[in-house]
Amino acid sequence: MKTDTKNPTTVLSRATRFLGAMLTLVLMLHTAAVSQSTPVNLGSAANFVALAKSGISTTGVTNITGDIGVSPSAATAITGFGLIMDASNTFSTSSLVTGKIYAADYTPPTPANMTTAINDMQTAYTNAAGRTLPDHTELGAGDITSMTLTPGLYKWGTGVLVSAAGVTISGSATDVWIFQIAQDLTLASGAIVTLSGGAQAANIFWQVAGQATLESTAAMKGNILCQTAIVLKSGATLNGRALAQTAVTLIGNTVVTKPVLVTAVANVVVPQEFALFQNYPNPFNPSTRIQYSLEKATQVSLKVYNLLGHEVATLVNGRQQAGSYTVPFSAIGGSASVGNTSTFASGVYFYRLEAGSFVSTKKLILMK
């Protein structure tokens, strides 16, 4: 039967259906956009800087700022911390942790609170993994070294690698990054995740189906939501959270949850914290680079010492403005900054940054 296209009722019905379909499409697109740009809700898991189901262990001199906890495992699964039980029996403390330590076998209400935190952690993982319509798929075939990552949803069916040259995450303080990784996440030794433009670690979510590994002296930013283990090797640092559905392993690490703020001044990104980073490459031969950042203008001294504590090179000695700096150091002819003409022997050295009241020392290794 032929439809009467001139009938007003028929035309109105078609128009109504068309408008309804368009409205549905707009709502779907809007919902997807909101889903991608909205931070992952961590629930009560956000109260922890390290949270795991089967255990948290440490060796070496670890420094954690924030609460840590395990569930359904008991406190015996938290090793290397020298736990000191509080009189309330609801939490314990440690000289390695500026915060409280919780376990499933502590006095109520801790067991129930820990169950909730673990459930919230798993819900957050599912939420991050379930985000749709990625902005980037299989970027760099899984190798994002030296890239600058803008806000959005990233998806890989493989693992993800950040080599020693590092990666930059750039955006504003309200922007969100979600990385969906189907296999392992690896930060190579010395790799630094650098935040720029005001990007906040709290708004970065690494959803990892495999294992997350931060190799020695790597510097990670963001919340790691891992379906298996999170491993931080010697000297690695994390500004964010380690939320593992199995275990968290630490080896002389610094783990904190704090914003890393930057301020734009005359189109220059100025760090708002003092920091000394691991030299790259390390070990090195014959030259390496040392990076540091200054929160404000101050008198700066950067020197290299041998194992006996003797000064062998002065790389910087003077007043510098706020900003980020890279200083070369050569084992042949010493430092170009000083004119030290000695040739250094293979071995371990230390470099020390003094910037106002800020003092930091790190180790570098020359291998000829």
PATIKOL-336243 format. One record per residue (C-alpha): residue number from 1; residue in one letter; x, y, z. Coordinates in steps of 0.2 Angstrom, whole numbers. Example, Ala and Ser with C-alpha at 12.3 -4.5 7.8 and 13.67 -1.06 7.14 Angstrom:
KETOR_sese_fikol_u_v_w
KETOR_1_a_62_-22_39
KETOR_2_s_68_-5_36
//
This chain:
KETOR_sese_fikol_u_v_w
KETOR_1_m_0_0_0
KETOR_2_k_7_17_-5
KETOR_3_t_10_29_9
KETOR_4_d_2_46_8
KETOR_5_t_17_58_9
KETOR_6_k_5_73_8
KETOR_7_n_-5_68_24
KETOR_8_p_0_80_38
KETOR_9_t_-1_66_51
KETOR_10_t_11_55_41
KETOR_11_v_23_69_39
KETOR_12_l_22_74_57
KETOR_13_s_25_56_62
KETOR_14_r_41_55_51
KETOR_15_a_47_71_58
KETOR_16_t_45_66_76
KETOR_17_r_54_49_73
KETOR_18_f_68_58_64
KETOR_19_l_70_71_78
KETOR_20_g_69_57_91
KETOR_21_a_83_48_83
KETOR_22_m_94_63_81
KETOR_23_l_91_67_100
KETOR_24_t_96_49_105
KETOR_25_l_112_51_94
KETOR_26_v_116_67_102
KETOR_27_l_113_60_120
KETOR_28_m_124_45_116
KETOR_29_l_138_56_109
KETOR_30_h_136_68_124
KETOR_31_t_137_53_136
KETOR_32_a_152_46_128
KETOR_33_a_161_62_129
KETOR_34_v_157_65_147
KETOR_35_s_162_47_151
KETOR_36_q_179_50_143
KETOR_37_s_182_67_151
KETOR_38_t_176_62_169
KETOR_39_p_189_55_181
KETOR_40_v_188_37_187
KETOR_41_n_179_37_204
KETOR_42_l_190_28_216
KETOR_43_g_178_28_230
KETOR_44_s_186_24_247
KETOR_45_a_201_17_238
KETOR_46_a_206_35_236
KETOR_47_n_211_35_254
KETOR_48_f_225_24_251
KETOR_49_v_242_27_242
KETOR_50_a_245_8_241
KETOR_51_l_231_-5_242
KETOR_52_a_232_-23_238
KETOR_53_k_223_-40_241
KETOR_54_s_237_-52_244
KETOR_55_g_251_-41_251
KETOR_56_i_262_-26_252
KETOR_57_s_281_-29_254
KETOR_58_t_296_-18_255
KETOR_59_t_315_-20_256
KETOR_60_g_328_-5_257
KETOR_61_v_324_12_263
KETOR_62_t_306_15_257
KETOR_63_n_297_32_261
KETOR_64_i_278_31_259
KETOR_65_t_267_46_263
KETOR_66_g_249_41_265
KETOR_67_d_239_26_271
KETOR_68_i_242_8_265
KETOR_69_g_231_-8_267
KETOR_70_v_228_-26_263
KETOR_71_s_212_-36_262
KETOR_72_p_207_-50_263
KETOR_73_s_225_-54_268
KETOR_74_a_230_-52_286
KETOR_75_a_243_-40_293
KETOR_76_t_256_-54_291
KETOR_77_a_255_-50_272
KETOR_78_i_263_-33_275
KETOR_79_t_281_-36_277
KETOR_80_g_297_-26_279
KETOR_81_f_288_-12_288
KETOR_82_g_291_-16_306
KETOR_83_l_273_-14_310
KETOR_84_i_269_-6_327
KETOR_85_m_251_-9_333
KETOR_86_d_241_6_339
KETOR_87_a_232_4_356
KETOR_88_s_215_4_347
KETOR_89_n_220_-11_337
KETOR_90_t_212_-4_322
KETOR_91_f_228_1_313
KETOR_92_s_247_0_314
KETOR_93_t_261_12_310
KETOR_94_s_279_11_303
KETOR_95_s_294_22_303
KETOR_96_l_293_20_284
KETOR_97_v_275_26_282
KETOR_98_t_269_44_286
KETOR_99_g_251_38_288
KETOR_100_k_241_23_295
KETOR_101_i_242_4_290
KETOR_102_y_227_-6_289
KETOR_103_a_223_-25_287
KETOR_104_a_208_-36_286
KETOR_105_d_212_-45_303
KETOR_106_y_212_-28_313
KETOR_107_t_199_-23_326
KETOR_108_p_182_-18_318
KETOR_109_p_177_-7_309
KETOR_110_t_193_-10_300
KETOR_111_p_189_-26_292
KETOR_112_a_172_-19_284
KETOR_113_n_181_-3_279
KETOR_114_m_195_-13_270
KETOR_115_t_182_-24_261
KETOR_116_t_173_-8_255
KETOR_117_a_190_-1_249
KETOR_118_i_195_-17_239
KETOR_119_n_177_-17_231
KETOR_120_d_179_1_227
KETOR_121_m_196_-2_219
KETOR_122_q_189_-16_208
KETOR_123_t_174_-6_203
KETOR_124_a_186_8_198
KETOR_125_y_196_-4_188
KETOR_126_t_181_-10_179
KETOR_127_n_175_8_176
KETOR_128_a_192_13_168
KETOR_129_a_192_-3_157
KETOR_130_g_174_0_151
KETOR_131_r_176_17_144
KETOR_132_t_172_17_126
KETOR_133_l_176_27_110
KETOR_134_p_195_30_113
KETOR_135_d_203_45_106
KETOR_136_h_219_35_102
KETOR_137_t_220_17_98
KETOR_138_e_237_7_98
KETOR_139_l_247_23_99
KETOR_140_g_265_20_95
KETOR_141_a_262_1_94
KETOR_142_g_263_2_113
KETOR_143_d_279_12_114
KETOR_144_i_275_29_119
KETOR_145_t_293_35_123
KETOR_146_s_297_53_120
KETOR_147_m_278_57_116
KETOR_148_t_268_71_122
KETOR_149_l_251_65_127
KETOR_150_t_236_76_127
KETOR_151_p_220_73_137
KETOR_152_g_209_59_132
KETOR_153_l_206_40_132
KETOR_154_y_220_29_125
KETOR_155_k_218_10_122
KETOR_156_w_230_-3_118
KETOR_157_g_227_-22_115
KETOR_158_t_246_-24_119
KETOR_159_g_258_-19_133
KETOR_160_v_264_-1_135
KETOR_161_l_283_4_136
KETOR_162_v_291_20_142
KETOR_163_s_309_19_138
KETOR_164_a_323_29_147
KETOR_165_a_319_45_137
KETOR_166_g_302_46_146
KETOR_167_v_285_53_141
KETOR_168_t_276_70_144
KETOR_169_i_258_71_149
KETOR_170_s_252_89_145
KETOR_171_g_236_97_149
KETOR_172_s_227_108_162
KETOR_173_a_223_105_180
KETOR_174_t_205_99_176
KETOR_175_d_210_87_161
KETOR_176_v_209_68_162
KETOR_177_w_219_54_155
KETOR_178_i_214_36_155
KETOR_179_f_226_23_148
KETOR_180_q_218_6_144
KETOR_181_i_232_-7_143
KETOR_182_a_228_-25_139
KETOR_183_q_245_-32_144
KETOR_184_d_259_-26_155
KETOR_185_l_265_-8_158
KETOR_186_t_284_-5_160
KETOR_187_l_293_11_164
KETOR_188_a_312_8_160
KETOR_189_s_326_12_171
KETOR_190_g_327_31_173
KETOR_191_a_311_34_163
KETOR_192_i_302_50_169
KETOR_193_v_283_53_167
KETOR_194_t_284_72_166
KETOR_195_l_268_83_169
KETOR_196_s_266_100_160
KETOR_197_g_254_114_158
KETOR_198_g_246_110_175
KETOR_199_a_242_92_173
KETOR_200_q_238_83_189
KETOR_201_a_243_66_194
KETOR_202_a_226_63_202
KETOR_203_n_218_65_185
KETOR_204_i_229_51_177
KETOR_205_f_223_33_177
KETOR_206_w_233_18_171
KETOR_207_q_222_3_169
KETOR_208_v_233_-12_167
KETOR_209_a_227_-29_164
KETOR_210_g_245_-37_166
KETOR_211_q_259_-32_178
KETOR_212_a_264_-14_181
KETOR_213_t_283_-13_183
KETOR_214_l_293_3_187
KETOR_215_e_311_-1_184
KETOR_216_s_325_7_195
KETOR_217_t_325_26_197
KETOR_218_a_309_27_186
KETOR_219_a_297_42_191
KETOR_220_m_279_38_188
KETOR_221_k_264_50_190
KETOR_222_g_246_44_191
KETOR_223_n_234_31_198
KETOR_224_i_239_13_194
KETOR_225_l_224_2_193
KETOR_226_c_232_-15_191
KETOR_227_q_223_-32_189
KETOR_228_t_239_-41_194
KETOR_229_a_255_-35_203
KETOR_230_i_263_-18_204
KETOR_231_v_282_-19_206
KETOR_232_l_293_-4_210
KETOR_233_k_311_-8_209
KETOR_234_s_326_1_217
KETOR_235_g_324_20_218
KETOR_236_a_308_21_208
KETOR_237_t_296_34_213
KETOR_238_l_277_36_212
KETOR_239_n_267_52_214
KETOR_240_g_249_44_214
KETOR_241_r_242_27_220
KETOR_242_a_247_9_218
KETOR_243_l_231_-1_218
KETOR_244_a_234_-19_215
KETOR_245_q_222_-34_214
KETOR_246_t_236_-45_219
KETOR_247_a_252_-37_227
KETOR_248_v_262_-22_228
KETOR_249_t_281_-24_229
KETOR_250_l_293_-10_235
KETOR_251_i_312_-9_235
KETOR_252_g_318_7_242
KETOR_253_n_305_18_235
KETOR_254_t_296_35_237
KETOR_255_v_277_34_236
KETOR_256_v_266_49_238
KETOR_257_t_249_56_233
KETOR_258_k_251_75_230
KETOR_259_p_248_87_216
KETOR_260_v_263_92_205
KETOR_261_l_258_110_201
KETOR_262_v_265_121_187
KETOR_263_t_262_139_183
KETOR_264_a_263_147_166
KETOR_265_v_273_163_167
KETOR_266_a_276_172_151
KETOR_267_n_273_156_141
KETOR_268_v_286_147_151
KETOR_269_v_281_132_162
KETOR_270_v_288_135_179
KETOR_271_p_289_120_191
KETOR_272_q_282_123_209
KETOR_273_e_293_111_218
KETOR_274_f_312_108_219
KETOR_275_a_317_91_212
KETOR_276_l_333_82_207
KETOR_277_f_331_68_195
KETOR_278_q_341_53_191
KETOR_279_n_354_56_177
KETOR_280_y_352_48_160
KETOR_281_p_359_37_154
KETOR_282_n_365_28_170
KETOR_283_p_377_19_169
KETOR_284_f_385_30_157
KETOR_285_n_401_32_146
KETOR_286_p_408_44_143
KETOR_287_s_394_57_146
KETOR_288_t_377_59_154
KETOR_289_r_364_72_158
KETOR_290_i_358_78_175
KETOR_291_q_340_86_176
KETOR_292_y_333_97_191
KETOR_293_s_319_109_193
KETOR_294_l_318_125_204
KETOR_295_e_302_131_211
KETOR_296_k_309_149_213
KETOR_297_a_325_159_210
KETOR_298_t_339_154_222
KETOR_299_q_358_151_224
KETOR_300_v_361_134_216
KETOR_301_s_376_122_218
KETOR_302_l_377_106_209
KETOR_303_k_393_95_212
KETOR_304_v_400_78_209
KETOR_305_y_409_68_223
KETOR_306_n_418_51_223
KETOR_307_l_415_37_235
KETOR_308_l_427_45_248
KETOR_309_g_417_61_248
KETOR_310_h_430_71_239
KETOR_311_e_423_84_227
KETOR_312_v_428_80_209
KETOR_313_a_418_92_199
KETOR_314_t_407_108_201
KETOR_315_l_394_108_188
KETOR_316_v_384_123_194
KETOR_317_n_388_137_206
KETOR_318_g_378_153_205
KETOR_319_r_360_160_206
KETOR_320_q_347_153_194
KETOR_321_q_329_158_190
KETOR_322_a_314_146_193
KETOR_323_g_313_133_179
KETOR_324_s_319_116_173
KETOR_325_y_338_113_169
KETOR_326_t_348_100_161
KETOR_327_v_367_99_164
KETOR_328_p_379_89_155
KETOR_329_f_393_79_164
KETOR_330_s_407_71_155
KETOR_331_a_420_58_161
KETOR_332_i_432_65_149
KETOR_333_g_438_82_152
KETOR_334_g_426_84_167
KETOR_335_s_412_96_166
KETOR_336_a_411_109_152
KETOR_337_s_404_121_166
KETOR_338_v_420_121_176
KETOR_339_g_434_116_165
KETOR_340_n_440_102_176
KETOR_341_t_452_93_164
KETOR_342_s_454_77_174
KETOR_343_t_448_60_167
KETOR_344_f_437_50_179
KETOR_345_a_440_32_183
KETOR_346_s_426_19_181
KETOR_347_g_416_17_197
KETOR_348_v_402_25_208
KETOR_349_y_400_44_210
KETOR_350_f_387_55_218
KETOR_351_y_380_71_213
KETOR_352_r_372_83_225
KETOR_353_l_360_98_222
KETOR_354_e_359_112_235
KETOR_355_a_346_125_230
KETOR_356_g_342_136_245
KETOR_357_s_336_125_259
KETOR_358_f_333_110_247
KETOR_359_v_346_97_246
KETOR_360_s_346_81_237
KETOR_361_t_359_68_232
KETOR_362_k_359_54_219
KETOR_363_k_371_41_213
KETOR_364_l_378_39_195
KETOR_365_i_389_25_188
KETOR_366_l_403_27_176
KETOR_367_m_407_11_166
KETOR_368_k_421_11_154
//
